[in-house]
Amino acid sequence: MAVSARINVTVMMVMVALAISLYWDSASASSVGEFVDKTINSHTIVIFSKTYCPYCRRAKAVFKELNQVPHVVELDERDDGSKIQDILVNIVGKRTVPQVFINGKHLGGSDDTVEAYESGLLAKLLGIETEDHHDDL
Ligand SMILES: N[C@@H](CCC(=O)N[C@@H](CS)C(=O)NCC(=O)O)C(=O)O
């Protein structure tokens, strides 16, 4: 085979490999997107978290204080954790964890969660009764 024909075949093979890789990336992004949507919409409380994150611990403590059990997705324990984080950026506009969702709606991060707890908004969103005092978290 002539040199130029060999180069053409190589270029074509590289292009096919690139196309396949782009296809897999977009297919995987859409399945991660579906996972995120499904998770947010099928649990009352969802926390996208990282196990070592102190802010995430604080958000979890809020729900413990309210005797509520959130559905927690620990991004650092999953192979697709950083893809989930990419999807979350599109939904919440931030790359930080935790990201908390209540009844399918974004509440915010740790500071927002503590604030909503202290103001009584969180209990209201969850439809639960609380005593008036709030422990420091
Ligand atoms: N003010 C934010 C702070 C959250 C924060 O800084 N989280 C750190 C982890 S502890 C983070 O997401 N860092 C970037 C990353 O892990 O990708 C909140 O209230 O949620």
The ligand as an ORCA input file, in Angstrom:
! r2SCAN-3c Opt
* xyz 0 1
  N     -20.432     26.926     51.650
  C     -20.537     25.601     51.074
  C     -19.230     24.873     51.358
  C     -19.165     23.479     50.721
  C     -17.737     23.054     50.390
  O     -16.811     23.890     50.344
  N     -17.571     21.758     50.137
  C     -16.291     21.242     49.685
  C     -16.069     19.828     50.283
  S     -16.037     19.841     52.044
  C     -16.324     21.022     48.182
  O     -17.355     20.735     47.608
  N     -15.171     21.120     47.517
  C     -15.089     20.853     46.091
  C     -15.143     19.394     45.745
  O     -15.119     18.516     46.634
  O     -15.236     19.083     44.544
  C     -21.762     24.912     51.679
  O     -22.347     25.483     52.593
  O     -22.167     23.858     51.202
*
